[in-house]
């Protein structure tokens, strides 16, 4: 899997945000300054690597995710948008 980490810039922290590809190669390492840094991940390479490593489907447990993924809401969580219409998350 690819990994990206963002840190606060100096003087609050030391910056040095980074991004690594699935092989552990550093794609971006920022300095201490604030800025916008872009890393390109090769998604095909990540998918191929997942086929060969423990980070693939081997340890997935979708039967455990049901409560996280269901779309039902209790009444307390029903909201309206800025125009007073019912907010529908699936339409975003």
N, C-alpha and C positions, 0 to 999 in steps of 0.2 A: 504494500500500500504506500501511497505517497504521504508525506507528512509536511505540514507547514506550521510554523510557530511565530506568532507576532508578539513583540515586546514593546513596552513604552520606551520612547526615546530619552536620551540624556536631556536634562540633568536628573529627571525623576528616576530613571533606570538607565541601563546601559545600551538599550536598543538591540542591535544584532539579531533582528528577525531572520529566520532561515526557512528554507524549503528543501526537502530531500525527495529523490525519486524512490521507486520500489527497490532499487539495488543499493540504496544508501548513499548515492552520489549527491553531493550538495549542488542544488540548482541555483540557489540564491542565498547570499549572506549579506545582509544590510549592515551599514555602519551604525554609529550612535545617533545619527540625525533622523528627524522625522521625514518620511517620504512615502511614496507609492512604489512598491516593488512587485514585479510580476514574475511568476514562475509558470512555465508550461509543463504540464504533466502528460506523458504519453499514455493515454488511457488504454490503448491496445496492449502495450507492454505490461501495464498493471494487471489487466485481465489475464494475460498469458501467465504471468507470475503467480497469480492466485490459483491457477489450475494446478500448480506444482508445489504449493506451500500449505502450511497449516492454516493460513489466513483465508483460504478459500471457503468452500461450503462445509468443510468437515465439522466445524464446531457451531454452526448456526442452529438455533433452536426456535424456529418460527412459532411453534405451539406456545411459547412463552410470551410472545409479543402481542397476542390478541388484545389485551386490555389497553396497550399503548396505541394500537392502530384502529380500533373500532371508531365509527363515526357518530355513535349515539351520544347525546348530551343530556345532562340533567337540566331541568328548567332554569336553575340558577345561572347557568352559563349561556343562556340565549341572550343575544345582544342585538342592538339596532345600529345601523351605520349612520353616518353624518346626515343623511336625508330622512332618517326615521324609519327606513325599511329594515326588515329582518336581515341581519348579517348572515351571509352564507359562505363559510370558509371554503367549501368545495368550488366556489366560483372565482376564487382568486387565482 
